[in-house]
Amino acid sequence: MRHGTQHADVAIAELDTVLRGGPFHVALRAAIAARGLPLQRVQHHLSRHGVKVGVTSLSYWQQGARRPQRPESLRAVRALEEILQLPDESLIRLLAETEQGSAVRRPGARSYRSLVEASDVVDRLQAELGWSLDGGLHTLGHHERVRIGARRELAGRESQHIVRAHRDGIDRFVAVHHGDPGCAPQHMSVHALENCRTGRVRSDQETGLLVAELLFDTQLRSGDTFLFRYAVEDGTAGVSREYVRGFGFPGGQYTLQVHFAAGALPARCQRFAQHSAAAPRSGRQNLPLSGLHRSVHLVEPRVRPGLLGIGWDWD
């Protein structure tokens, strides 16, 4: 009994420290641990406060993979302060401080707010299409080819996926394209290139998101593998400076290749990674530009949750 009491005292002391200094996701995780509540119980308490938040979202919040941003999510944070017996505004204050710090750490990159808002919109658009969290598919391989046009714009991209079904009856995939700031997703187009056809398409002007349903020509059984390919024509925004791909689950190999038009060659290119949208960028590595083919690439043999990308500087 004494050992358990000491453990609880240590947890509460750690909680006091992170409530003062943050960041938000660490403080939330510490508060949940200090109260000894599983996420299902936290979700139950939130529902009694009239707030609906999924266990997956709560998990992402405490990992730092996502951050509450929408009004309903902020209501949940205020309710969590009461449920977890925290001082008023303690978590809300850490949210604001984390966002300000993120803006300072990553000049020139997509803002933390834009990434979080996009994540929330993706969830909403995918829900409209009836798409679950992973869609019943594990990714074995994903090869993306991004084209930067003569105006230095994101002209488009092509994706080839190799997937394996982990339940029966899977017959589609929902693709996500995040255009550059100022893009017009209503003027983009999706083209099914191999082993699929285009279904419903949804977009969000404010975040520059396009979500497209790709329908397979067969129903997969659990264990079946499948290969399909599609393209998105963009070209609706201004100067592009990076391409970022987010991963919610571990997976297989990911390859990103960026090809530049002959009259639009960057001064330098660099790969980078982020453990989450709230984390600083790491794993920076300069990438040599192929003179003949005007392209750079990165290869990640085994994807982990987080973000990977290539950025470039213009003269």
N, C-alpha and C positions, 0 to 999 in steps of 0.2 A: 504493500500500500504506500509506504514511504517513497519507494522508487517511482511509482506513478505520480505522486504528488510533486516530487522534484522535477520530473519530466514536464509536468504541466506548468510549473513555475518558470522553467527555462523557456518554454514556448511562449508564455505571456510576456516575459522579458524581451524576447526577440521581436514579438509583435510590437511592443512599445517603441523599439528602435526603428523598425521599418515604417511605422506609422508617421514617425517624424521625418525620416529621410527618403522613404519610397525605395524603388518606384512602385507604381500602383499595383502591378500584377504580383510583385513579391509581397506587398502588404496584404493583398486579398488572400493569397495562398496561406500566409502566416495566420491570418485571422480565422480562416476556415479550420486550419490545423489546430489552433489554440482552443477552439470550441469543440473539436472532435466530431465535426459534422460531415458525413458523406455528402457528395454533391446532390444525390437524390433528395436528401432531407432539406438541403438548402433550397432546391427547386420547390419542394412542397411548401416550405415557409413563405417563399416568394408568392406562390399562388394564393396563399391565404391573405397576402397583402394586395391581391388583385393585380399582380404583375406576372406575365408569362415570359419565362426565359428557359430555353432548353438546357439540358445537362451539358451538351456539347459546347454551347456558347459559354457556360460557366467555366468549363475546362479550358477553353481557349483564353478566356480572360485571365485566369490565374497562371497560365503558361506564358502570357505575353504575346501569344500568336494573333490575338485580336483584342480590340479595346472597345468598351461600350461607348457609343456615340449618339445613337438615335434617342429621341425623347423617352421612348419606352425603356430603353437600356439605362438611361440616366435615372429614371424612376426606380429601376431595379437596384442601382448602386445606393441610392438613398435608403431603400428598404433594407439592403444588406447591412448598412451601418447600424440599423436598429436590431436586425436579426442576430448579428454577430457581436452586439453589445459594444459598438465602437463609438467614439466621440462624434457628434454631429459634424458634417462636412469633412471628416478626415479623409475618406476615400475620394470624394469629389475634388478636394484640394489637390490630392496627388495626381488625379487625372489631368488637371490643368497644368501642373508643373511638368508632367511627363511630356505633354504635347509641346510646350514651349521648348523644353530641352531637345526634343527630337528635331524641331525646326532649326536649332542652332547646329546640331551635329551633322546634318546632311544638307548643306547648301547646294542648290542646283538639282537636287533629287526630287522625286515625288514627295509631297509633304505627308507626314503621318496621317493628318486628317483625311487627305484624299484617298490613301490606301484603306483606311478604316471604313470610310463612307462607301468606297467601291466594294469592299468585302460585304457590307450589309446589303448593298443593292444586288450583288451577285446572289446572295441567299434568297432575296425576295424574288428575283427573276427566275431562278432555278425552281423555286417553290411553285411559281405560276405554271411551269412546265411539268410539275410532278416529279422532279428529279430529287433523289435522296442524296445523302451526304457524299457517298462515293459511287452511287449508281450501280452497285453490284459488280464493279470492275476493278481489278488491280492493274496498274500500268507496268508493263515489262520493259517498254522502251518508248521514247518520245523524241522525235527529231523535228526541230523547228528551223525553218529558213525565213529570215526576215529580210525584206528589201527596203533600202533607203534610196529614195528617188533623187532626180536631178535638182529638185528644190530643197534637198536635205530633209524631206518629209518621210514619215513612215508610210511607204507606198502600199505595203501589204505583207502578208506572211503565209507560209504553207506549213502544215503540220501533218506528220505521219505518226500514228499511234499503233503500238502493239500491246494488246490488253489480254487479260485472262479473266473470265467470269468466275465469281465465287458464289453464285447462286443461279438457279435455273431461270430461264425465261427472259434473259437480258437481250434487248433488241435495239438499243439506241445509246447515244452518248450526247451529253450537252457540253458544247464548246463555249469558251469564254474568250472574248477579245477586248482588251483594254486599250483604247486609243489614247493618243497624246492629248495634253490640255488644248482645248479649243476645237477638238474634232467634232464631226457631225455623224454619229452612228447611224442615223436614218438614211444617210447616203452611202453607207458601206454595203458590200454585198458578200454573200457566203456561197462558195462553190464546192459541191461534193465531187471529189476527184476519183475516188476508188473505194469500192465495197460499201458505199453508203449513199444516201440521198438527203437533201435538205428538207427538214420539217419546219416546225414553228420557229420564229425568230422574235426575240424581244430586245429592246434597247432602252437606254436611259441617257438622255441628253446631258444632264448635269454632271454625271461622272464619266461620260464617254464610254460606256460599257455596251457591248453587244453580246447577247447570249443566243446561241443557235442550237437547235436540235438536229442531230445527225442520225438518221434511221438506217439500221442495218438491213441487209437482204435476208437475214435469217435470225432465228432465236437461239441464243447460246445456252448451252447447259453448263452447269458448274464444272469448272476445269477446262472448258473449251478456250482456245486462244483465237484471236481475231486481229486482223490488220485493216486499217482504214486510213484514208487521206483526204484532207479538205484544205481549202484556202479561203482567206479573207482579204478582199480588196479594200484598202482604206484610202490613203492619200488625201484626207480631209482636214488635216491640221497643219500647223506651221513646222518650224525646225524641230527635228527630233534629236534627242541627246542620249537616250538610253532605251534599252528594252529589258523589262523585268518579268520573270515568271514566278508565280507563287505556288507552293505545294502544301496541301493540307495533310498529306499522308506520306509515309515512306514509300519508295517505289524503286523501279529499275533504272536503267540508264537514261540520262537526259542529255541531248546535244542541242546547242543553240548556235546557229550560224547566221551572221549578219553580213549582207552583201551590199556594197555601196555603188551607186551609179558612177560612171567614168568622170563626170564633172563635179562630183561631190565626195571628195576623199577627206576623211578626218585627219587631224594632226596626230592624234594618239588614241588608242583604245585600251580599255581595262576591264577585266572581269571583277565581280564582287559577289558577296553573299551576305545575307542577313538571317539570323536565327528567327526573327519575327519582325513585324513592321515597327515595333517599338525599339528594336535593338540597333546599335550602331553597325555600320557596314564593316565587314572584315574580309579576309581572304583575297585582298586586292592583288592583282597580277597583271602586268602589262602584256598585251597581246599583239604580236607582229601582224601587220596588214599584208596580206598576200598581194604582190604587185600585179601579177597576171590576172587573178580572179577577183581582186579588190574585196576580199572578205576576211573576217576573223571568226573564231569559233571557240567554244568551251565544251568540255565533255565532263559530265559528272557521272561516274560509274554507278553509284547507288544514291538516289535522291533521299534527302531527309526533309522533314517539314521545315518550311522557311521560304526564303526568296533567293533566287539566283538571277544574275543579269550581266549585261555588258553595257558599259557606258563609253562615250567618245566625246572628244573635244574638237571643235572646229577652229580653223585658223582665225 
